[in-house]
Amino acid sequence: MLFTLGGTQRCFWAILLLALTLFLLATFLHVDIRLHTRLLSGEAKGPPVTNVMFLKTHKTASSTVFNILFRFAETHNLSVALPTGSSFHLGYPWLFLARYVEGVEQDGPGLQQRFNIMCNHLRFNLPEVQKVMPKGTFYFSILRNPIFQLESSFIYYKNHVPAFQGAKSLNVFLASPWAYYNESLGLQNVYARNNMWFDLGFDNNAPAEESYVRARLADVEQRFQLVLIAEYFDESMVLLRHLLRWRLDDVVSFRLNSRSQRSITSLTPESQERVKRWCALDWRLYQHFNRTFWFRVGAELGPRQLRSEVALLRARRRELTALCLQDGEPKNDSQITDPRLRPYQAGKADILGYNLRQGLDNETLQMCLRMVIPELQYTAHLYALQFPEKPPKSIPLWGP
């Protein structure tokens, strides 16, 4: 009897010590234990949102979001609004039309094909998008600080955009942009000024008059349920996961279409201020939705839950990095051994990709492969799955 009582006491004190330890961890590390358990188990309030339209803006970490959406679509056997034929964009830089989507057939009123996911590059045109996406679709996009967005665009599109071709550097271009930028060239120069504004379907050369800007910002707020911020990518994924009722693994990702450090240019303080004036529409857009993003975070999550979920997201990314990636880091094009995993190279940018670890079992290999496959290859892959009767898309494995 004494032995039983002693064992019971020891068990009681062990449980009490464990509970106290978890409480202290939750207090000092600001980790919500209930949240941790709920996320790992995949619990969510209600069914996941499966009809999603993502406006994929340029040079804003949107390729990583694109991968997240394609993975979700493939995992849940959802249909994707893919570009027709050999195209990889949905008519960009022209305003989107429903006929740019493969499989859209109009046999009569209300009979047009609808899709679950839309996320390839397009210039937003709501009436035409609504012909492709069902009612109740969740619309969202992502923005980046125009200083860094323009710097990335300059390197990536250096050989493609007339306004960039004659300038030795972005600092030189910004010192006298009108010496290089010809407004009459229209669509050829859309990457050189207010490109995010243009992607939203607006005039990127419009004067930044207060009444005009306010009206267009209101349009975006009305059309999109959420606008993410690239500089706070993990926080953005936490909020997105919360609103879509997705599981943690649905939004865990590796950075895709990112550049090596050597192809990133530092802008002088003067140039940074010049970007704000040259891309005044993008600057106002970014400032506004950076504020609304944090208001939304506060309303939906609060600081403690946000910290907890960001910590869990980053911990899971570290686990998958160790599981999936050779050396645990991105590689330049010449170091990538599998041709399927070589990202498209453009302009002066050195776009990084990944090598997968050897010896992975098939299930793990497929999961890891989906996380690192570049945008063009993934588009071609899903196109072949959805339209096996169509000629496959040719993939430019190496850029000019």
Buried (B, 14 or more C-beta within 10 A) or exposed (E): EEEEEEEEEEEEEEEEEEEEEEEEEBEEEBBBEEBBEBBEEEEBEEEBBBBBBBBBBBBBBBBBBBBBBBBBBBEEEBBBBBBBEEBBBBBBBEEBBBBBBBBBEEEEEEEBBBBBBBBBBBBBBBEBBBBBBEEEBBBBBBBBBBBBBBBBBBBBBBEBBEBBEEBEBBBBBBBEBEEBBEEEEEEBBBBBBBBBBBBBBBEBBBEBEEEBBEEBBEBBEEBBBBBBBBBBBBBBBBBBBBBBBBBBBBBBBBBBBBBBEEBBBEBEEEBBEBBBEBBBBBBBBBBBBBEBBBEBBEEBBEEEBBBBBBBBBEEBBEEBBEBBBBEEEBBBBEBBEEEBBBBBBBBBBBBBBBBBBEEBEEEBBEBBBBBBBBBBBBBBBBBEEBBEEEEEBEBEBEBE
